[in-house]
Amino acid sequence: MKEDADMRVVLTIVGKDKVGITAKVSNALAEMNINIININQNIMQGFFNMVLIADMSEANVPIAEAGDKMAALGEEIGVEIRLQSEEIFSAMHRI
């Protein structure tokens, strides 16, 4: 399936920095066949911040289920993970 802007999602991950956050998020996305397009991450005063853009055009789960799975992973590893469609994310952050 070709990449379509409607199939793109934005994940935001925020929490206290610890080993393995990026690996666990990447593995969870791979299990759902969600392709990472871009990652921007940094650590500020011990807090981990990541914005990740991914393509769901080949995903094996619907967006709502992917969001639930990522939120549950966040709880498990002690960070907040939100997954939104790129369109909704952009509309919410438009100036």
KOLGU-4560 file (N, C-alpha, C; in nm, 3 decimals, padded with zeros to 5 digits):
<recs>
<n_xx: 00.085 n_yy: -00.118 n_zz: 00.000 ca_xx: 00.000 ca_yy: 00.000 ca_zz: 00.000 c_xx: 00.089 c_yy: 00.124 c_zz: 00.000 mol: A seq: 1 type: MET>
<n_xx: 00.056 n_yy: 00.224 n_zz: -00.080 ca_xx: 00.141 ca_yy: 00.343 ca_zz: -00.084 c_xx: 00.121 c_yy: 00.428 c_zz: 00.040 mol: A seq: 2 type: LYS>
<n_xx: 00.226 n_yy: 00.506 n_zz: 00.076 ca_xx: 00.219 ca_yy: 00.591 ca_zz: 00.193 c_xx: 00.116 c_yy: 00.700 c_zz: 00.169 mol: A seq: 3 type: GLU>
<n_xx: 00.031 n_yy: 00.721 n_zz: 00.266 ca_xx: -00.078 ca_yy: 00.817 ca_zz: 00.258 c_xx: -00.076 c_yy: 00.900 c_zz: 00.385 mol: A seq: 4 type: ASP>
<n_xx: -00.087 n_yy: 01.032 n_zz: 00.372 ca_xx: -00.084 ca_yy: 01.119 ca_zz: 00.490 c_xx: -00.190 c_yy: 01.080 c_zz: 00.591 mol: A seq: 5 type: ALA>
<n_xx: -00.304 n_yy: 01.026 n_zz: 00.546 ca_xx: -00.410 ca_yy: 00.985 ca_zz: 00.637 c_xx: -00.371 c_yy: 00.864 c_zz: 00.720 mol: A seq: 6 type: ASP>
<n_xx: -00.267 n_yy: 00.792 n_zz: 00.679 ca_xx: -00.224 ca_yy: 00.673 ca_zz: 00.749 c_xx: -00.106 c_yy: 00.701 c_zz: 00.842 mol: A seq: 7 type: MET>
<n_xx: -00.068 n_yy: 00.828 n_zz: 00.852 ca_xx: 00.044 ca_yy: 00.862 ca_zz: 00.938 c_xx: -00.005 c_yy: 00.898 c_zz: 01.077 mol: A seq: 8 type: ARG>
<n_xx: 00.076 n_yy: 00.861 n_zz: 01.177 ca_xx: 00.043 ca_yy: 00.890 ca_zz: 01.316 c_xx: 00.161 c_yy: 00.960 c_zz: 01.382 mol: A seq: 9 type: VAL>
<n_xx: 00.131 n_yy: 01.032 n_zz: 01.489 ca_xx: 00.234 ca_yy: 01.098 ca_zz: 01.569 c_xx: 00.227 c_yy: 01.037 c_zz: 01.708 mol: A seq: 10 type: VAL>
<n_xx: 00.340 n_yy: 00.988 n_zz: 01.756 ca_xx: 00.351 ca_yy: 00.941 ca_zz: 01.895 c_xx: 00.429 c_yy: 01.045 c_zz: 01.972 mol: A seq: 11 type: LEU>
<n_xx: 00.381 n_yy: 01.077 n_zz: 02.089 ca_xx: 00.458 ca_yy: 01.161 ca_zz: 02.181 c_xx: 00.485 c_yy: 01.078 c_zz: 02.305 mol: A seq: 12 type: THR>
<n_xx: 00.608 n_yy: 01.079 n_zz: 02.348 ca_xx: 00.651 ca_yy: 01.001 ca_zz: 02.463 c_xx: 00.723 c_yy: 01.095 c_zz: 02.559 mol: A seq: 13 type: ILE>
<n_xx: 00.678 n_yy: 01.101 n_zz: 02.683 ca_xx: 00.737 ca_yy: 01.189 ca_zz: 02.784 c_xx: 00.746 c_yy: 01.114 c_zz: 02.915 mol: A seq: 14 type: VAL>
<n_xx: 00.859 n_yy: 01.126 n_zz: 02.983 ca_xx: 00.874 ca_yy: 01.065 ca_zz: 03.114 c_xx: 01.017 c_yy: 01.071 c_zz: 03.162 mol: A seq: 15 type: GLY>
<n_xx: 01.038 n_yy: 01.019 n_zz: 03.280 ca_xx: 01.173 ca_yy: 01.015 ca_zz: 03.338 c_xx: 01.259 c_yy: 00.923 c_zz: 03.252 mol: A seq: 16 type: LYS>
<n_xx: 01.378 n_yy: 00.969 n_zz: 03.219 ca_xx: 01.467 ca_yy: 00.891 ca_zz: 03.132 c_xx: 01.510 c_yy: 00.762 c_zz: 03.198 mol: A seq: 17 type: ASP>
<n_xx: 01.515 n_yy: 00.656 n_zz: 03.119 ca_xx: 01.567 ca_yy: 00.526 ca_zz: 03.163 c_xx: 01.608 c_yy: 00.446 c_zz: 03.039 mol: A seq: 18 type: LYS>
<n_xx: 01.688 n_yy: 00.347 n_zz: 03.062 ca_xx: 01.737 ca_yy: 00.262 ca_zz: 02.952 c_xx: 01.620 c_yy: 00.186 c_zz: 02.889 mol: A seq: 19 type: VAL>
<n_xx: 01.617 n_yy: 00.182 n_zz: 02.756 ca_xx: 01.526 ca_yy: 00.093 ca_zz: 02.685 c_xx: 01.397 c_yy: 00.155 c_zz: 02.633 mol: A seq: 20 type: GLY>
<n_xx: 01.371 n_yy: 00.282 n_zz: 02.659 ca_xx: 01.243 ca_yy: 00.341 ca_zz: 02.614 c_xx: 01.232 c_yy: 00.331 c_zz: 02.462 mol: A seq: 21 type: ILE>
<n_xx: 01.333 n_yy: 00.380 n_zz: 02.391 ca_xx: 01.328 ca_yy: 00.380 ca_zz: 02.244 c_xx: 01.317 c_yy: 00.237 c_zz: 02.190 mol: A seq: 22 type: THR>
<n_xx: 01.391 n_yy: 00.145 n_zz: 02.248 ca_xx: 01.387 ca_yy: 00.006 ca_zz: 02.203 c_xx: 01.248 c_yy: -00.055 c_zz: 02.222 mol: A seq: 23 type: ALA>
<n_xx: 01.188 n_yy: -00.034 n_zz: 02.338 ca_xx: 01.057 ca_yy: -00.092 ca_zz: 02.365 c_xx: 00.949 c_yy: -00.033 c_zz: 02.276 mol: A seq: 24 type: LYS>
<n_xx: 00.954 n_yy: 00.099 n_zz: 02.254 ca_xx: 00.857 ca_yy: 00.163 ca_zz: 02.165 c_xx: 00.875 c_yy: 00.111 c_zz: 02.023 mol: A seq: 25 type: VAL>
<n_xx: 00.999 n_yy: 00.104 n_zz: 01.976 ca_xx: 01.027 ca_yy: 00.055 ca_zz: 01.840 c_xx: 00.981 c_yy: -00.089 c_zz: 01.822 mol: A seq: 26 type: SER>
<n_xx: 01.008 n_yy: -00.174 n_zz: 01.921 ca_xx: 00.965 ca_yy: -00.314 ca_zz: 01.912 c_xx: 00.814 c_yy: -00.326 c_zz: 01.909 mol: A seq: 27 type: ASN>
<n_xx: 00.744 n_yy: -00.248 n_zz: 01.992 ca_xx: 00.597 ca_yy: -00.253 ca_zz: 01.994 c_xx: 00.540 c_yy: -00.210 c_zz: 01.859 mol: A seq: 28 type: ALA>
<n_xx: 00.597 n_yy: -00.107 n_zz: 01.800 ca_xx: 00.550 ca_yy: -00.062 ca_zz: 01.668 c_xx: 00.577 c_yy: -00.169 c_zz: 01.563 mol: A seq: 29 type: LEU>
<n_xx: 00.694 n_yy: -00.231 n_zz: 01.567 ca_xx: 00.728 ca_yy: -00.336 ca_zz: 01.471 c_xx: 00.631 c_yy: -00.454 c_zz: 01.481 mol: A seq: 30 type: ALA>
<n_xx: 00.592 n_yy: -00.491 n_zz: 01.604 ca_xx: 00.497 ca_yy: -00.602 ca_zz: 01.621 c_xx: 00.362 c_yy: -00.572 c_zz: 01.557 mol: A seq: 31 type: GLU>
<n_xx: 00.327 n_yy: -00.443 n_zz: 01.549 ca_xx: 00.200 ca_yy: -00.403 ca_zz: 01.486 c_xx: 00.219 c_yy: -00.367 c_zz: 01.339 mol: A seq: 32 type: MET>
<n_xx: 00.340 n_yy: -00.390 n_zz: 01.287 ca_xx: 00.375 ca_yy: -00.360 ca_zz: 01.148 c_xx: 00.357 c_yy: -00.212 c_zz: 01.115 mol: A seq: 33 type: ASN>
<n_xx: 00.393 n_yy: -00.127 n_zz: 01.211 ca_xx: 00.387 ca_yy: 00.018 ca_zz: 01.193 c_xx: 00.529 c_yy: 00.066 c_zz: 01.167 mol: A seq: 34 type: ILE>
<n_xx: 00.549 n_yy: 00.134 n_zz: 01.054 ca_xx: 00.682 ca_yy: 00.175 ca_zz: 01.011 c_xx: 00.718 c_yy: 00.314 c_zz: 01.063 mol: A seq: 35 type: ASN>
<n_xx: 00.832 n_yy: 00.324 n_zz: 01.130 ca_xx: 00.880 ca_yy: 00.453 ca_zz: 01.179 c_xx: 00.936 c_yy: 00.533 c_zz: 01.063 mol: A seq: 36 type: ILE>
<n_xx: 00.890 n_yy: 00.658 n_zz: 01.051 ca_xx: 00.937 ca_yy: 00.747 ca_zz: 00.945 c_xx: 01.041 c_yy: 00.845 c_zz: 00.999 mol: A seq: 37 type: ILE>
<n_xx: 01.016 n_yy: 00.899 n_zz: 01.118 ca_xx: 01.105 ca_yy: 01.000 ca_zz: 01.174 c_xx: 01.097 c_yy: 00.996 c_zz: 01.326 mol: A seq: 38 type: ASN>
<n_xx: 01.210 n_yy: 01.017 n_zz: 01.390 ca_xx: 01.216 ca_yy: 01.024 ca_zz: 01.536 c_xx: 01.296 c_yy: 01.149 c_zz: 01.574 mol: A seq: 39 type: ILE>
<n_xx: 01.241 n_yy: 01.223 n_zz: 01.668 ca_xx: 01.314 ca_yy: 01.335 ca_zz: 01.729 c_xx: 01.304 c_yy: 01.315 c_zz: 01.879 mol: A seq: 40 type: ASN>
<n_xx: 01.417 n_yy: 01.300 n_zz: 01.944 ca_xx: 01.415 ca_yy: 01.277 ca_zz: 02.088 c_xx: 01.525 c_yy: 01.356 c_zz: 02.155 mol: A seq: 41 type: GLN>
<n_xx: 01.501 n_yy: 01.390 n_zz: 02.281 ca_xx: 01.604 ca_yy: 01.454 ca_zz: 02.361 c_xx: 01.579 c_yy: 01.426 c_zz: 02.507 mol: A seq: 42 type: ASN>
<n_xx: 01.679 n_yy: 01.458 n_zz: 02.587 ca_xx: 01.668 ca_yy: 01.443 ca_zz: 02.732 c_xx: 01.698 c_yy: 01.579 c_zz: 02.792 mol: A seq: 43 type: ILE>
<n_xx: 01.603 n_yy: 01.630 n_zz: 02.869 ca_xx: 01.619 ca_yy: 01.760 ca_zz: 02.933 c_xx: 01.603 c_yy: 01.741 c_zz: 03.083 mol: A seq: 44 type: MET>
<n_xx: 01.710 n_yy: 01.768 n_zz: 03.156 ca_xx: 01.711 ca_yy: 01.758 ca_zz: 03.302 c_xx: 01.653 c_yy: 01.625 c_zz: 03.352 mol: A seq: 45 type: GLN>
<n_xx: 01.695 n_yy: 01.518 n_zz: 03.287 ca_xx: 01.655 ca_yy: 01.385 ca_zz: 03.329 c_xx: 01.521 c_yy: 01.338 c_zz: 03.275 mol: A seq: 46 type: GLY>
<n_xx: 01.454 n_yy: 01.421 n_zz: 03.193 ca_xx: 01.326 ca_yy: 01.381 ca_zz: 03.134 c_xx: 01.343 c_yy: 01.351 c_zz: 02.987 mol: A seq: 47 type: PHE>
<n_xx: 01.289 n_yy: 01.237 n_zz: 02.947 ca_xx: 01.294 ca_yy: 01.188 ca_zz: 02.810 c_xx: 01.175 c_yy: 01.246 c_zz: 02.734 mol: A seq: 48 type: PHE>
<n_xx: 01.202 n_yy: 01.302 n_zz: 02.617 ca_xx: 01.097 ca_yy: 01.356 ca_zz: 02.528 c_xx: 01.119 c_yy: 01.302 c_zz: 02.388 mol: A seq: 49 type: ASN>
<n_xx: 01.014 n_yy: 01.246 n_zz: 02.329 ca_xx: 01.025 ca_yy: 01.197 ca_zz: 02.192 c_xx: 00.899 c_yy: 01.231 c_zz: 02.114 mol: A seq: 50 type: MET>
<n_xx: 00.920 n_yy: 01.272 n_zz: 01.990 ca_xx: 00.810 ca_yy: 01.283 ca_zz: 01.895 c_xx: 00.848 c_yy: 01.191 c_zz: 01.779 mol: A seq: 51 type: VAL>
<n_xx: 00.759 n_yy: 01.100 n_zz: 01.747 ca_xx: 00.785 ca_yy: 00.998 ca_zz: 01.646 c_xx: 00.672 c_yy: 01.001 c_zz: 01.544 mol: A seq: 52 type: LEU>
<n_xx: 00.707 n_yy: 01.003 n_zz: 01.417 ca_xx: 00.607 ca_yy: 00.996 ca_zz: 01.310 c_xx: 00.619 c_yy: 00.858 c_zz: 01.246 mol: A seq: 53 type: ILE>
<n_xx: 00.503 n_yy: 00.794 n_zz: 01.228 ca_xx: 00.503 ca_yy: 00.658 ca_zz: 01.174 c_xx: 00.393 c_yy: 00.641 c_zz: 01.070 mol: A seq: 54 type: ALA>
<n_xx: 00.412 n_yy: 00.542 n_zz: 00.985 ca_xx: 00.317 ca_yy: 00.510 ca_zz: 00.878 c_xx: 00.240 c_yy: 00.384 c_zz: 00.915 mol: A seq: 55 type: ASP>
<n_xx: 00.108 n_yy: 00.395 n_zz: 00.919 ca_xx: 00.022 ca_yy: 00.281 ca_zz: 00.954 c_xx: -00.041 c_yy: 00.213 c_zz: 00.833 mol: A seq: 56 type: MET>
<n_xx: 00.003 n_yy: 00.247 n_zz: 00.712 ca_xx: -00.063 ca_yy: 00.193 ca_zz: 00.593 c_xx: -00.055 c_yy: 00.041 c_zz: 00.583 mol: A seq: 57 type: SER>
<n_xx: 00.043 n_yy: -00.021 n_zz: 00.649 ca_xx: 00.057 ca_yy: -00.167 ca_zz: 00.646 c_xx: 00.031 c_yy: -00.229 c_zz: 00.784 mol: A seq: 58 type: GLU>
<n_xx: -00.020 n_yy: -00.150 n_zz: 00.877 ca_xx: -00.040 ca_yy: -00.197 ca_zz: 01.015 c_xx: -00.138 c_yy: -00.314 c_zz: 01.021 mol: A seq: 59 type: ALA>
<n_xx: -00.117 n_yy: -00.401 n_zz: 01.120 ca_xx: -00.206 ca_yy: -00.516 ca_zz: 01.137 c_xx: -00.309 c_yy: -00.492 c_zz: 01.248 mol: A seq: 60 type: ASN>
<n_xx: -00.320 n_yy: -00.367 n_zz: 01.293 ca_xx: -00.421 ca_yy: -00.327 ca_zz: 01.392 c_xx: -00.478 c_yy: -00.191 c_zz: 01.353 mol: A seq: 61 type: VAL>
<n_xx: -00.601 n_yy: -00.160 n_zz: 01.393 ca_xx: -00.656 ca_yy: -00.026 ca_zz: 01.368 c_xx: -00.590 c_yy: 00.077 c_zz: 01.460 mol: A seq: 62 type: PRO>
<n_xx: -00.603 n_yy: 00.204 n_zz: 01.425 ca_xx: -00.537 ca_yy: 00.311 ca_zz: 01.500 c_xx: -00.579 c_yy: 00.313 c_zz: 01.647 mol: A seq: 63 type: ILE>
<n_xx: -00.706 n_yy: 00.289 n_zz: 01.677 ca_xx: -00.752 ca_yy: 00.292 ca_zz: 01.817 c_xx: -00.682 c_yy: 00.183 c_zz: 01.899 mol: A seq: 64 type: ALA>
<n_xx: -00.669 n_yy: 00.065 n_zz: 01.842 ca_xx: -00.602 ca_yy: -00.045 ca_zz: 01.913 c_xx: -00.453 c_yy: -00.014 c_zz: 01.931 mol: A seq: 65 type: GLU>
<n_xx: -00.391 n_yy: 00.042 n_zz: 01.827 ca_xx: -00.250 ca_yy: 00.079 ca_zz: 01.838 c_xx: -00.231 c_yy: 00.182 c_zz: 01.949 mol: A seq: 66 type: ALA>
<n_xx: -00.321 n_yy: 00.279 n_zz: 01.956 ca_xx: -00.314 ca_yy: 00.380 ca_zz: 02.061 c_xx: -00.328 c_yy: 00.319 c_zz: 02.199 mol: A seq: 67 type: GLY>
<n_xx: -00.421 n_yy: 00.225 n_zz: 02.214 ca_xx: -00.440 ca_yy: 00.158 ca_zz: 02.343 c_xx: -00.317 c_yy: 00.077 c_zz: 02.382 mol: A seq: 68 type: ASP>
<n_xx: -00.259 n_yy: 00.006 n_zz: 02.285 ca_xx: -00.141 ca_yy: -00.075 ca_zz: 02.313 c_xx: -00.022 c_yy: 00.012 c_zz: 02.352 mol: A seq: 69 type: LYS>
<n_xx: -00.007 n_yy: 00.125 n_zz: 02.285 ca_xx: 00.105 ca_yy: 00.214 ca_zz: 02.317 c_xx: 00.084 c_yy: 00.280 c_zz: 02.454 mol: A seq: 70 type: MET>
<n_xx: -00.039 n_yy: 00.318 n_zz: 02.487 ca_xx: -00.067 ca_yy: 00.376 ca_zz: 02.619 c_xx: -00.037 c_yy: 00.274 c_zz: 02.729 mol: A seq: 71 type: ALA>
<n_xx: -00.076 n_yy: 00.148 n_zz: 02.705 ca_xx: -00.049 ca_yy: 00.042 ca_zz: 02.803 c_xx: 00.101 c_yy: 00.019 c_zz: 02.818 mol: A seq: 72 type: ALA>
<n_xx: 00.175 n_yy: 00.023 n_zz: 02.708 ca_xx: 00.320 ca_yy: 00.010 ca_zz: 02.715 c_xx: 00.379 c_yy: 00.125 c_zz: 02.797 mol: A seq: 73 type: LEU>
<n_xx: 00.327 n_yy: 00.245 n_zz: 02.775 ca_xx: 00.375 ca_yy: 00.360 ca_zz: 02.852 c_xx: 00.357 c_yy: 00.340 c_zz: 03.001 mol: A seq: 74 type: GLY>
<n_xx: 00.240 n_yy: 00.290 n_zz: 03.040 ca_xx: 00.216 ca_yy: 00.263 ca_zz: 03.182 c_xx: 00.315 c_yy: 00.159 c_zz: 03.235 mol: A seq: 75 type: GLU>
<n_xx: 00.338 n_yy: 00.058 n_zz: 03.153 ca_xx: 00.429 ca_yy: -00.051 ca_zz: 03.193 c_xx: 00.572 c_yy: -00.001 c_zz: 03.216 mol: A seq: 76 type: GLU>
<n_xx: 00.618 n_yy: 00.091 n_zz: 03.132 ca_xx: 00.758 ca_yy: 00.136 ca_zz: 03.143 c_xx: 00.771 c_yy: 00.271 c_zz: 03.213 mol: A seq: 77 type: ILE>
<n_xx: 00.659 n_yy: 00.328 n_zz: 03.257 ca_xx: 00.666 ca_yy: 00.449 ca_zz: 03.338 c_xx: 00.678 c_yy: 00.580 c_zz: 03.262 mol: A seq: 78 type: GLY>
<n_xx: 00.626 n_yy: 00.584 n_zz: 03.139 ca_xx: 00.623 ca_yy: 00.708 ca_zz: 03.062 c_xx: 00.482 c_yy: 00.726 c_zz: 03.006 mol: A seq: 79 type: VAL>
<n_xx: 00.454 n_yy: 00.845 n_zz: 02.956 ca_xx: 00.325 ca_yy: 00.870 ca_zz: 02.892 c_xx: 00.344 c_yy: 00.862 c_zz: 02.742 mol: A seq: 80 type: GLU>
<n_xx: 00.265 n_yy: 00.775 n_zz: 02.677 ca_xx: 00.272 ca_yy: 00.761 ca_zz: 02.532 c_xx: 00.133 c_yy: 00.792 c_zz: 02.476 mol: A seq: 81 type: ILE>
<n_xx: 00.130 n_yy: 00.884 n_zz: 02.382 ca_xx: 00.005 ca_yy: 00.916 ca_zz: 02.312 c_xx: 00.026 c_yy: 00.895 c_zz: 02.164 mol: A seq: 82 type: ARG>
<n_xx: -00.072 n_yy: 00.832 n_zz: 02.100 ca_xx: -00.068 ca_yy: 00.808 ca_zz: 01.956 c_xx: -00.191 c_yy: 00.875 c_zz: 01.897 mol: A seq: 83 type: LEU>
<n_xx: -00.169 n_yy: 00.963 n_zz: 01.798 ca_xx: -00.279 ca_yy: 01.033 ca_zz: 01.732 c_xx: -00.254 c_yy: 01.033 c_zz: 01.582 mol: A seq: 84 type: GLN>
<n_xx: -00.361 n_yy: 01.046 n_zz: 01.505 ca_xx: -00.341 ca_yy: 01.062 ca_zz: 01.361 c_xx: -00.267 c_yy: 01.193 c_zz: 01.339 mol: A seq: 85 type: SER>
<n_xx: -00.184 n_yy: 01.197 n_zz: 01.237 ca_xx: -00.106 ca_yy: 01.317 ca_zz: 01.208 c_xx: -00.199 c_yy: 01.436 c_zz: 01.183 mol: A seq: 86 type: GLU>
<n_xx: -00.308 n_yy: 01.411 n_zz: 01.118 ca_xx: -00.404 ca_yy: 01.518 ca_zz: 01.087 c_xx: -00.460 c_yy: 01.581 c_zz: 01.215 mol: A seq: 87 type: GLU>
<n_xx: -00.501 n_yy: 01.499 n_zz: 01.311 ca_xx: -00.555 ca_yy: 01.551 ca_zz: 01.438 c_xx: -00.446 c_yy: 01.621 c_zz: 01.517 mol: A seq: 88 type: ILE>
<n_xx: -00.328 n_yy: 01.562 n_zz: 01.522 ca_xx: -00.216 ca_yy: 01.623 ca_zz: 01.594 c_xx: -00.186 c_yy: 01.762 c_zz: 01.537 mol: A seq: 89 type: PHE>
<n_xx: -00.179 n_yy: 01.772 n_zz: 01.405 ca_xx: -00.149 ca_yy: 01.899 ca_zz: 01.340 c_xx: -00.257 c_yy: 02.003 c_zz: 01.367 mol: A seq: 90 type: SER>
<n_xx: -00.383 n_yy: 01.961 n_zz: 01.362 ca_xx: -00.494 ca_yy: 02.054 ca_zz: 01.388 c_xx: -00.489 c_yy: 02.105 c_zz: 01.531 mol: A seq: 91 type: ALA>
<n_xx: -00.455 n_yy: 02.020 n_zz: 01.626 ca_xx: -00.449 ca_yy: 02.060 ca_zz: 01.766 c_xx: -00.335 c_yy: 02.156 c_zz: 01.794 mol: A seq: 92 type: MET>
<n_xx: -00.230 n_yy: 02.152 n_zz: 01.714 ca_xx: -00.111 ca_yy: 02.233 ca_zz: 01.740 c_xx: -00.093 c_yy: 02.346 c_zz: 01.638 mol: A seq: 93 type: HIS>
<n_xx: -00.198 n_yy: 02.376 n_zz: 01.565 ca_xx: -00.194 ca_yy: 02.484 ca_zz: 01.468 c_xx: -00.206 c_yy: 02.617 c_zz: 01.541 mol: A seq: 94 type: ARG>
<n_xx: -00.128 n_yy: 02.714 n_zz: 01.500 ca_xx: -00.133 ca_yy: 02.847 ca_zz: 01.565 c_xx: -00.233 c_yy: 02.934 c_zz: 01.494 mol: A seq: 95 type: ILE>
</recs>
